[in-house]
Amino acid sequence: MNAMAGAGYVLGIDIGTTSVKVCVFNPQNNEIVAQIGKDTQSNVPSDQGIDGNKQDVPKIISALNTCVAKLQKNLLQHITKIGICGQMHGVLFWNQGKAWERIEKDNNLVRYDVVQEEVSALYTWQDSRCDPAFLATLPVPQSHLRVYTGFGAATIFWMAKNKPEKLKRYNCSGTIQDFAVAMLCNLPKPIMSDQLAASWGFFDCVNHRWNEEILQETNFPTSLLPEIKLSGEIAGHLADNWHSIPKGTPIGIGLGDLQCSVLSTIETQKDAVLNVSTSAQIAFVAEDYKPHSGPPTVNTVDYIPYFKNKYLAVAASLNGGNSLATFVKMVQQWTMTLGFSVPQSKVWEKVISLGLEESSVSELRISPTCLGERHAPNVTASVTNINIGNLDMGKVFRALCNGLVVNLHSMMPRDVLQKANITRIVGNGSGLSRNKVLQNEVLSLYKLPLVFTTGGDAAKGAAMAMNLSTVSL
């Protein structure tokens, strides 16, 4: 589609756990004009073994550059704003002024490359190096939200205790989207939204500030903490002609992918959003919620900053599409061990087909909590009620999908949605949209209509957040 003269588009960017997605959004008709995505393939081994989860930052930024460069030049030339969101909780460290370099292209255009030596790995939300014993040594936050492993503040605490020499090499920290914003704007110090600060922990949502006094008393390197602004504000302006996007284009502060996904998906306040991608979340806008300054309590439902001083009620499971993918990969590896080669796409196709042939859930029970849960970190996965009649692949896969929804339902039961006057669930994420077996289990347990809207995703939400004055929350 060709850009019309004078048209003003917004570039939406979502830097996710497994891929980068970008879209060109037309705020006049609320439609996506063009979109593209690319897997980052950025996971790298951790010296913590299975307890660590790291990603290569240069690969992530390379995927971002590739996606933007593939968009039509005449669209990029009409970009008037850029909105960026991404995976929450994670942290990386870098040296301001050295972490990226301008690579000049033809026609006075620029792309940005990461300088590997000046940037750490991204320690993601899936990192589990902070075990319950370590978390118990941390001070109590002045916040309504608890701190869990994989949260930026907890990871920095762990680094300060176990690898202090590594922290001393850097002078900035942030999420991957904070890094991207700092790079594109060439900011002297990273800026973080209240959404992402809350996802790190030790952030007081009432007063919109870090728990600096508490952190300083425990030798936390507070100099690394980003400056805070409210979600939806402008972080800065594009420092160069990036690909074909004009220099000076306003760039929004980095946002959470969940909040942006909800923003682009819900149509009324009676909608709840169920997202199943790498993990799984079910969320709705909590109209009247007001946060407190702590101390936090253990809950399966958290209330996290949204937009315009509103909050999302969210049950966030660590186990979503990743659990289903683990099963599919296991089946594939078993076939390879037996001397056959079956691509994962064929395994997915077959297990979903067989699962749909099962008229009901068997007695087989699968709890697919391979990664534990934040509120129950020591819980493991289990399979019970096995008998010789329920080991068919279709029965096993349906029991697996049932177990995933049962786990999420235990965190946010149907009655919670009823009390909030939720009348339907809007599905999101490829882990749900491509899996009819999983959809059927959602319908069975929640007993609410499950619908899918067109174009609802985090990249679109990031673009919409750049025009919050025109968005109904």
SVG drawing of the C-alpha trace seen along z (x, -y; Angstrom):
<svg xmlns="http://www.w3.org/2000/svg" viewBox="-21 -17 57 68">
<polyline fill="none" stroke="black" stroke-width="0.4" points="0.0,0.0 1.4,-3.4 1.6,-6.2 -0.5,-9.2 1.0,-12.6 0.7,-14.2 -0.2,-10.9 1.2,-10.5 1.9,-7.0 3.2,-5.6 5.8,-2.8 5.0,-0.3 7.8,2.0 7.5,5.1 10.8,6.6 9.6,10.0 11.1,13.0 11.5,14.9 11.0,12.4 10.8,8.7 7.7,7.4 7.1,4.0 4.1,2.5 3.2,-0.7 -0.1,-2.0 -2.5,-4.5 -4.1,-6.4 -6.8,-7.9 -8.5,-4.6 -6.9,-2.5 -5.5,0.0 -2.1,1.6 -0.8,0.6 2.2,3.0 3.9,5.4 6.8,7.7 8.5,10.0 11.7,11.9 12.8,14.5 15.8,13.2 17.4,16.6 19.2,14.8 19.4,17.3 22.9,17.9 24.2,20.4 24.4,19.2 27.1,20.0 24.2,20.7 23.1,23.6 19.3,24.1 18.9,21.5 20.1,18.8 18.4,17.3 20.3,14.9 19.9,13.4 22.4,11.8 21.6,8.0 23.4,7.5 21.2,10.2 18.0,8.6 19.0,5.2 20.0,6.8 16.6,8.3 15.0,4.9 17.2,3.3 16.2,6.0 12.5,5.6 12.5,1.9 14.7,2.0 12.3,4.4 9.4,1.9 8.6,-0.2 10.7,-3.3 7.7,-5.5 6.0,-4.3 9.0,-5.0 9.4,-8.5 5.9,-9.3 6.5,-8.0 5.7,-10.8 6.0,-8.9 7.6,-5.7 6.2,-3.5 8.3,-0.7 7.3,2.1 8.8,5.4 9.3,8.3 9.1,7.1 11.1,7.7 14.5,8.4 17.6,6.3 20.8,5.5 23.7,3.3 25.7,0.9 28.0,-2.0 26.4,-5.2 28.1,-6.7 29.9,-3.5 27.2,-0.9 26.2,-1.5 27.7,-2.9 26.2,-4.8 26.6,-2.9 26.1,-5.3 24.2,-4.0 23.5,-5.5 21.5,-8.7 22.5,-10.0 20.7,-7.2 21.8,-5.5 21.4,-2.2 22.6,-1.5 24.8,1.5 25.6,2.7 29.1,2.7 29.4,6.2 32.1,5.3 30.1,2.3 26.9,4.2 26.0,7.2 23.7,10.0 20.0,9.5 19.0,11.4 15.4,12.2 12.2,12.7 12.8,16.5 16.1,16.3 15.8,18.2 19.1,17.6 17.4,15.8 16.1,18.8 13.7,18.5 16.5,18.5 18.2,15.6 15.0,13.6 14.3,14.1 17.5,12.1 16.2,9.0 14.6,6.1 10.8,5.7 9.8,3.4 7.8,0.2 5.3,1.3 2.1,3.3 4.1,5.7 6.4,8.5 9.8,9.2 10.4,12.5 13.3,14.1 13.8,12.8 12.8,9.3 15.4,6.6 15.9,5.4 16.4,9.0 18.9,9.8 20.9,6.6 20.9,7.6 22.2,11.0 24.9,9.5 25.9,7.0 26.5,10.0 27.9,12.6 29.5,10.7 30.2,7.1 33.1,6.7 30.7,7.2 28.4,4.4 31.4,2.0 32.0,2.3 28.8,0.5 27.0,-2.8 23.5,-2.2 20.8,0.4 17.3,1.0 15.0,3.4 15.7,4.3 13.1,1.7 14.7,-1.0 18.0,-0.2 16.5,-0.5 14.9,-3.9 18.2,-5.2 20.0,-4.1 17.6,-5.6 17.4,-8.9 21.1,-8.8 20.0,-9.6 22.6,-10.5 20.7,-8.3 18.1,-5.7 14.4,-6.6 12.0,-3.9 8.2,-3.9 6.3,-3.2 5.0,0.0 8.6,1.4 9.8,0.0 6.9,1.9 8.0,5.0 11.5,4.7 10.4,4.4 11.2,1.9 9.1,-0.7 6.4,-2.6 3.5,-3.0 1.7,-5.5 4.6,-8.0 6.1,-6.9 9.6,-6.5 12.2,-3.9 12.6,-2.7 16.0,-4.4 16.4,-4.7 15.7,-1.0 18.0,-0.1 20.9,-2.3 20.8,-0.7 21.5,2.7 24.4,1.5 22.3,1.7 23.9,-0.2 21.2,-2.9 23.3,-4.9 22.3,-2.3 18.6,-2.9 16.9,-4.7 14.9,-7.9 11.2,-7.4 8.4,-8.9 4.8,-7.9 3.7,-5.5 2.7,-7.3 5.2,-10.1 7.8,-11.0 11.4,-9.8 13.2,-11.8 13.6,-12.2 15.3,-10.1 18.9,-11.2 19.5,-10.4 17.7,-9.4 17.1,-5.8 16.7,-3.8 14.2,-6.1 12.5,-7.5 13.2,-11.2 15.6,-12.6 13.7,-14.2 10.8,-11.8 9.3,-11.6 9.9,-8.3 7.8,-7.1 9.1,-5.7 9.5,-2.0 6.3,0.0 5.3,3.4 4.3,5.9 1.3,7.1 -0.1,3.6 0.3,2.9 -1.3,6.2 -4.3,5.4 -4.5,1.8 -4.8,3.1 -7.1,6.0 -9.9,5.0 -13.0,3.3 -15.0,2.6 -14.3,2.6 -16.2,5.9 -13.4,7.7 -10.7,9.8 -7.6,10.6 -6.1,14.1 -2.6,14.1 -0.8,17.4 2.6,16.9 5.8,17.9 4.1,17.7 0.4,17.1 -1.5,14.2 -5.2,13.4 -5.9,9.7 -8.6,7.1 -8.7,3.4 -9.4,2.9 -11.5,-0.3 -11.4,-1.3 -8.1,0.2 -5.8,-2.1 -2.3,-0.8 -0.8,-1.0 2.8,-1.4 3.2,2.0 4.2,4.3 3.2,6.6 1.5,10.0 1.6,13.2 -1.2,13.2 -1.9,15.0 -3.4,11.8 -1.2,8.7 -2.3,5.2 0.2,3.6 0.3,0.0 -1.6,-0.4 -2.2,-3.8 -3.8,-7.0 -3.3,-6.0 -5.3,-2.8 -4.2,0.7 -4.5,4.2 -5.5,7.1 -3.4,9.9 -2.7,13.5 0.7,14.2 1.8,17.8 5.3,18.7 3.9,21.7 2.2,21.1 3.2,21.9 6.7,22.8 5.2,25.9 3.3,27.0 6.5,26.4 8.5,28.5 6.1,31.4 6.3,31.1 10.1,30.9 10.1,34.0 8.0,36.0 10.2,34.9 13.4,35.9 11.8,39.3 11.1,39.9 14.7,38.9 16.0,41.4 14.0,44.1 15.6,43.2 12.9,41.0 13.0,37.3 9.8,35.4 9.7,31.6 8.2,29.8 5.5,28.3 4.3,31.8 4.2,32.7 2.2,29.7 -0.3,30.4 -0.7,34.0 -1.1,33.5 -3.7,30.8 -5.6,32.9 -5.5,35.9 -6.5,33.8 -9.6,32.5 -10.7,36.1 -11.0,36.6 -14.6,35.9 -13.8,35.3 -10.8,35.0 -9.7,38.4 -8.8,39.2 -5.2,38.3 -4.1,35.2 -1.1,33.2 0.2,30.2 2.5,28.5 4.3,26.2 7.8,27.0 9.0,23.6 7.2,23.3 5.2,20.2 6.2,16.9 3.9,17.4 5.0,21.1 8.6,21.3 9.2,24.8 6.3,26.4 7.2,28.8 5.3,30.5 3.5,33.8 1.4,36.5 -1.1,38.5 -4.0,40.9 -2.1,42.8 -3.7,46.1 -3.3,48.2 -6.3,46.6 -5.3,42.9 -1.8,42.8 -2.8,42.1 -1.1,39.0 -4.5,37.2 -5.5,37.9 -2.1,36.8 -2.1,33.6 -5.7,32.7 -4.8,33.4 -1.7,31.1 -3.9,28.3 -6.4,28.8 -3.7,28.7 -2.4,25.4 -5.8,23.8 -6.6,25.4 -3.4,23.8 -4.3,20.4 -7.8,20.8 -6.5,21.6 -4.7,18.2 -7.6,16.2 -10.9,18.2 -14.1,17.5 -15.7,15.8 -13.0,13.1 -14.1,12.3 -17.7,12.4 -17.2,9.9 -15.5,7.6 -18.5,7.8 -16.4,9.5 -18.7,10.9 -16.2,12.3 -12.5,13.3 -10.5,11.9 -7.8,14.3 -4.3,13.2 -1.0,14.8 -0.1,17.6 0.0,20.2 -3.8,19.8 -4.9,18.7 -3.3,21.7 -4.4,24.3 -8.1,25.2 -7.7,27.8 -6.5,25.1 -9.4,22.8 -11.9,25.6 -10.4,26.0 -10.7,22.2 -14.3,22.3 -14.9,25.4 -13.4,23.9 -14.2,20.2 -17.7,20.7 -17.4,17.3 -17.3,16.5 -13.8,16.6 -13.3,14.3 -10.3,13.2 -10.0,9.7 -8.1,8.7 -4.8,6.9 -4.6,7.1 -0.9,7.3 1.7,5.6 3.4,3.7 0.1,2.2 -0.6,1.3 2.8,-0.4 1.8,-2.5 -1.6,-3.3 0.0,-4.4 1.6,-7.3 -1.9,-8.7 -3.4,-8.0 -5.6,-11.1 -7.6,-9.4 -7.7,-6.0 -10.7,-4.9 -9.5,-3.0"/>
</svg>
